[in-house]
Amino acid sequence: MATTEIYRYLPVSDTTSVALDPEGYLVELEQWTPDVARALAAEEGIALDEAHWEVIEVLRDFYARYEMAPAMRPWSRPWGVPWGRKRGVRSI
């Protein structure tokens, strides 16, 4: 079994932290929670809103089904109109 290098720990709460690899991904995918997502976003200066959660839920569902991240170009085209014109693709 391959081991993943732990680069650092992300504090999620006063009592909880999760291990991240050198690229910033969770070492243990099972540790993902909405609080982890909020902590990662906060490090980037982003407050997650309803539009962010919509994208996160779609991507997590895709990953759960296919065990891989979707290719962004074909995935984003169908979403471009509702997200692009209504909210602005770059807004999220």
C-alpha positions as CSV (number, residue, x, y, z in Angstrom):
1,M,0.0,0.0,0.0
2,A,1.4,3.4,-1.0
3,T,1.8,6.0,1.7
4,T,1.0,9.6,1.1
5,E,3.3,12.2,2.5
6,I,1.8,14.5,5.0
7,Y,2.8,18.1,4.3
8,R,0.9,19.9,6.9
9,Y,-2.2,19.9,9.1
10,L,-5.2,22.1,8.4
11,P,-7.0,23.3,11.6
12,V,-10.7,22.8,11.2
13,S,-11.8,23.7,14.7
14,D,-10.2,24.2,18.1
15,T,-10.0,20.4,18.5
16,T,-9.8,19.0,15.0
17,S,-7.3,19.1,12.2
18,V,-6.9,17.2,8.9
19,A,-3.7,16.1,7.2
20,L,-2.9,17.6,3.7
21,D,-0.5,16.3,1.2
22,P,2.1,18.6,-0.5
23,E,-0.5,19.6,-3.2
24,G,-3.1,20.6,-0.5
25,Y,-5.3,17.5,-0.9
26,L,-6.7,15.6,2.0
27,V,-4.6,12.6,2.8
28,E,-7.7,10.8,4.0
29,L,-10.6,11.6,1.7
30,E,-13.0,10.3,4.4
31,Q,-12.1,13.2,6.5
32,W,-13.9,15.7,4.2
33,T,-16.7,17.6,5.8
34,P,-18.4,20.9,5.0
35,D,-16.2,22.4,7.8
36,V,-13.1,21.2,6.1
37,A,-14.3,22.9,2.9
38,R,-14.9,26.1,4.8
39,A,-11.5,26.0,6.4
40,L,-9.8,25.4,3.0
41,A,-11.8,28.2,1.4
42,A,-11.0,30.6,4.3
43,E,-7.3,30.0,3.7
44,E,-7.9,31.4,0.2
45,G,-10.0,34.3,1.4
46,I,-13.2,32.8,0.1
47,A,-16.5,32.6,2.0
48,L,-18.5,29.8,0.6
49,D,-22.0,30.8,-0.5
50,E,-25.0,28.9,-2.0
51,A,-23.4,28.9,-5.5
52,H,-20.2,27.4,-4.2
53,W,-22.0,24.7,-2.4
54,E,-24.0,23.9,-5.5
55,V,-20.7,23.3,-7.5
56,I,-19.1,21.4,-4.6
57,E,-22.1,19.0,-4.3
58,V,-22.2,18.3,-8.1
59,L,-18.4,17.6,-8.1
60,R,-18.6,15.4,-5.0
61,D,-21.5,13.4,-6.5
62,F,-19.5,12.9,-9.7
63,Y,-16.4,11.8,-7.8
64,A,-18.5,9.4,-5.7
65,R,-20.0,7.8,-8.8
66,Y,-16.9,7.6,-11.0
67,E,-14.0,7.8,-8.5
68,M,-12.3,10.5,-10.6
69,A,-12.7,14.3,-11.1
70,P,-14.5,15.4,-14.2
71,A,-12.7,17.0,-17.1
72,M,-13.5,20.7,-16.6
73,R,-14.1,21.8,-20.2
74,P,-16.9,19.4,-21.1
75,W,-18.3,19.6,-17.5
76,S,-18.4,23.4,-17.4
77,R,-20.1,23.9,-20.8
78,P,-23.6,22.8,-19.8
79,W,-23.3,24.8,-16.6
80,G,-21.9,27.9,-18.3
81,V,-25.2,29.4,-19.3
82,P,-27.1,29.2,-16.0
83,W,-24.0,30.0,-13.9
84,G,-22.3,32.3,-16.5
85,R,-25.2,34.7,-17.3
86,K,-27.1,34.6,-14.1
87,R,-24.3,34.7,-11.6
88,G,-21.2,35.2,-13.6
89,V,-18.8,32.2,-14.1
90,R,-16.0,34.1,-12.5
91,S,-18.1,35.1,-9.5
92,I,-17.7,31.7,-7.9
